[in-house]
């Protein structure tokens, strides 16, 4: 596993052994960041269930401003990978429960414009993150929330603020869904991923 492009291009990432971590495949990351394109630059990133940190570190390599990585099981690997890619000055690692970390970040007034969520499949975790984010102040008005889930996980939770603007399957098991805050009726829809498709 490696960083695909940007200032850390080609840097290889460590993956934990003996854990149920499922890193996002290079081809899926390449496709995802092709979809996101220039919208990564300057963003403040939150990488939930970060695992190896491949999504957040790829974003930093491509010009994201800062990233907070959250994963209780892989904090040491995340620190090693941030150091190996020379991106540690822009990275903050939280080795804690994802939902507790989200609550603390929201309470401290932090906001993010690009969020990655790549939890273990079929445990109801991505739905819980969506529901939490839908009611959370963590997202900026122009935020992008990228969720990786199983292709057989099709039940969407009821959302009042977020809407899915793109969904794409990769093979038989992996699906990427992108959510954005719903555009208000008196606002311009310019620049949304929905408008670009």
C-alpha positions in Angstrom: 0.0 0.0 0.0 1.4 3.4 -1.0 0.5 7.1 -1.4 -0.6 7.5 -5.0 0.3 11.1 -5.8 1.2 14.5 -4.3 4.1 15.5 -2.1 4.4 12.0 -0.5 3.9 10.1 -3.7 5.2 6.5 -3.6 5.6 6.4 0.2 4.7 2.9 1.4 2.4 2.6 4.4 2.6 0.1 7.2 -0.4 -2.1 7.8 -1.1 -3.7 11.2 -0.9 -7.5 11.5 -3.3 -9.7 13.4 -6.0 -7.0 13.4 -9.3 -6.9 11.5 -8.2 -3.8 9.6 -9.2 -3.7 6.0 -7.2 -1.0 4.2 -8.8 0.8 1.2 -7.4 -0.7 -2.0 -5.1 1.5 -4.0 -7.4 1.3 -7.1 -10.4 2.3 -4.9 -8.5 5.3 -3.4 -7.3 6.3 -6.9 -10.8 6.3 -8.2 -12.1 8.2 -5.1 -9.5 10.9 -5.3 -10.1 11.2 -9.0 -13.8 11.9 -8.2 -12.9 14.4 -5.5 -10.3 16.1 -7.7 -9.3 19.7 -6.7 -11.8 19.7 -3.9 -9.3 18.1 -1.6 -6.9 21.1 -1.5 -7.1 23.3 1.6 -9.6 21.1 3.3 -9.6 20.2 7.0 -9.9 16.4 7.2 -11.3 14.0 9.7 -10.4 10.3 9.1 -12.7 8.0 11.2 -11.8 4.4 11.7 -8.6 5.5 10.1 -6.7 2.2 10.1 -3.5 2.8 8.2 -4.4 6.4 7.6 -4.3 5.8 3.8 -7.3 8.1 3.1 -6.3 11.0 5.3 -2.6 10.8 4.4 -3.5 10.7 0.7 -5.6 13.9 1.2 -2.7 15.6 3.0 -0.3 14.6 0.2 -2.7 16.2 -2.3 -2.9 19.5 -0.5 -5.4 19.2 2.4 -4.5 21.6 5.2 -4.7 19.4 8.2 -6.0 15.9 9.3 -7.3 14.4 12.5 -7.0 10.6 12.5 -9.2 8.5 14.8 -8.6 4.8 15.5 -8.2 3.2 18.9 -6.6 0.0 17.5 -4.0 1.5 15.1 -2.8 4.7 16.7 0.8 3.5 16.7 0.7 2.6 13.1 -0.9 5.9 12.2 2.0 7.8 13.9 4.5 5.7 12.1 2.8 6.3 8.7 2.5 10.0 9.3 6.2 10.2 10.1 7.2 8.0 7.2 5.3 10.2 4.7 6.8 13.4 6.4 3.2 14.6 7.0 3.3 14.4 10.8 3.2 18.2 11.2 -0.3 18.3 9.6 -1.5 15.2 11.3 -3.1 14.6 14.7 -3.8 11.1 15.9 -6.5 10.3 18.4 -6.2 6.7 19.8 -9.8 6.6 21.1 -13.3 5.3 20.4 -14.6 7.0 17.2 -17.9 8.2 18.7 -16.3 9.5 21.9 -13.8 11.4 19.8 -16.5 12.9 17.6 -18.3 14.1 20.7 -15.1 15.7 22.1 -14.2 17.3 18.8 -17.7 18.8 18.5 -17.6 20.0 22.1 -14.3 21.8 21.5 -15.8 23.6 18.4 -13.7 21.8 15.7 -15.1 21.7 12.2 -14.2 19.7 9.2 -14.8 20.1 5.4 -13.7 16.6 4.4 -14.6 13.5 6.4 -13.6 9.9 5.6 -15.5 7.0 7.3 -14.2 3.5 6.7 -15.5 1.2 9.5 -15.7 -2.6 9.6 -18.5 -3.8 7.4 -21.9 -5.1 8.6 -21.7 -3.7 12.1 -24.0 -0.8 11.7 -21.1 1.6 12.2 -21.3 3.7 9.0 -25.1 4.2 9.6 -24.3 5.4 13.1 -21.7 7.8 11.9 -24.1 9.2 9.3 -26.8 9.7 11.9 -24.3 11.4 14.3 -22.9 13.6 11.6 -26.3 14.6 10.4 -27.0 16.3 13.7 -23.5 17.3 14.5 -21.8 20.7 14.2 -18.6 19.0 13.0 -19.3 19.6 9.4 -18.8 22.8 7.5 -21.5 24.0 5.1 -19.5 22.8 2.1 -18.3 19.5 3.7 -17.9 16.2 1.9 -18.5 13.0 3.8 -17.0 9.9 2.2 -18.2 6.6 3.5 -16.9 3.2 2.5 -19.3 0.3 3.1 -20.3 -3.1 1.9 -22.3 -3.3 -1.4 -24.9 -5.3 0.5 -25.4 -2.5 3.1 -28.1 -0.7 1.4 -30.4 0.5 4.3 -30.0 4.2 4.6 -30.7 5.9 8.0 -33.2 8.8 8.1 -31.2 12.0 7.5 -32.5 15.6 7.8 -29.4 17.5 6.7 -27.1 15.2 4.7 -27.9 13.9 1.2 -26.1 11.3 -0.8 -24.7 12.9 -4.0 -22.8 9.9 -5.4 -22.5 6.2 -4.9 -20.2 3.8 -6.7 -19.5 0.1 -6.3 -16.1 -1.5 -6.7 -16.3 -5.2 -7.3 -18.7 -7.3 -5.3 -17.9 -6.1 -1.8 -17.0 -2.4 -1.6 -19.1 0.7 -2.2 -18.2 4.3 -1.8 -21.0 6.8 -1.0 -20.4 10.6 -0.8 -22.7 12.8 1.2 -23.0 16.6 1.4 -25.2 19.0 3.5 -28.4 19.6 1.6 -28.3 22.8 -0.4 -30.7 25.4 0.8 -33.4 26.6 -1.6 -32.0 30.1 -1.7 -28.4 28.9 -2.1 -26.4 28.2 -5.3 -25.7 24.6 -6.1 -22.5 25.5 -7.9 -19.6 23.2 -7.1 -21.5 20.3 -5.6 -20.5 16.8 -6.7 -24.2 16.3 -7.7 -23.9 19.1 -10.1 -20.7 17.8 -11.6 -22.0 14.3 -12.5 
